[in-house]
Amino acid sequence: MAEMLLEAHELHTYYGSSHILHGVGFSIRRGEALGLMGRNGMGKTTLIRSMLGLVRARHGTVRVNGDDMTRAKPHRIALAGVAYVPEGRGIFPNLSVRENLVMAARAGADGRREWTFERVMETFPRLGERINNGGGQLSGGEQQMLTIGRALMTNPNLLILDEATEGLAPLMVKEIWKVIRTIRDTGIATVVVDKNHSAVTGLTNRSVILVKGEVVFDGPSQQLREDPALIRKHLGV
């Protein structure tokens, strides 16, 4: 069996008195590409933030590489090889493209340094053209590339992308999907959150759908692609 990178069991997360996650289980193995889907407000981002220690689940457990990280600080989970590209990007607008990237550079949890500054430049040639521009001077798509590139500079075993194509022009969306596919093909495990179920299921091995804080589907992406009734029921507008 492939090595498990991230596991969550019976997660219950609240915002105040609002019960958001209702006993959610989640897992991803080394090298796996997984789509996490659901309509707005169904708990996708809350699940991610609960697993990464950014929101504290009230009940449940989280393990990274087999180690209990249920109460770990976010930086410990990041150092264990999990990189997060959040919705909203979170770049430093007053730092240059180069500075945004170099500040994140480090070996992976297993000592790997496969993702160097040079490799990021090769993957995102557009960033090379803007290398001395401030992060705040970039277009939305360029900022997204910068955020993904910065995450790769940590040489992660797992990359989580939350709404990576949100609000981008169609040509830039196409470019971002191409980059995500390239990253997946390098063997980095990838969790993709996106509203475009066709693109997600075409890119991933497995898909998970959340409805009102509960998992209603967890299976092969091909199975989901071939079941339009299920897609309409849980993902249709």
C-alpha angles and dihedrals in degrees: 000000000000116000114269112234103179129014132176125185129194096342115188113183128179135191101206105308093340112107104215106167117041108199097312121187121199137169141171129188131214111285094008123134113212132184117214110198144168140124120285115293096020095119105264097130092039089055092051093046091047092053093047096050094247090116120030114234113220093217136012139054137267125200128187117194087347094304121121107250098162094124098023122130116249093251091059091054090048091051088052088066106271117130123190129203102193129206104265092036100239098220122160104253095197094053123080122248089256092050093048089055102039094049089064098046116125142129117273124255089271094045096261120150099183094131105065128167089260093053092050089052090052091049094046107033089167089065089054088059089054098038096131097037119107117254089244091058094062127097118250092261093048090050089053091051089050092051092050091045091051090052091050090053087070089062094230130194089211129033119194116197117192112198093331093174098042113137096357128134115259095252091051091047089056090051093050092051089051090053093048090052090051091051091048091051091056089065099255109141109242135199112195123193112191141137093229098090092178093057093042096050090045091056103039138069095214137022134206123194123199123202118183093338097312132102109246097169133026114163148095114327089227090060090054093047089054094051108069091169091060091048092050092047098051106019106025119114 
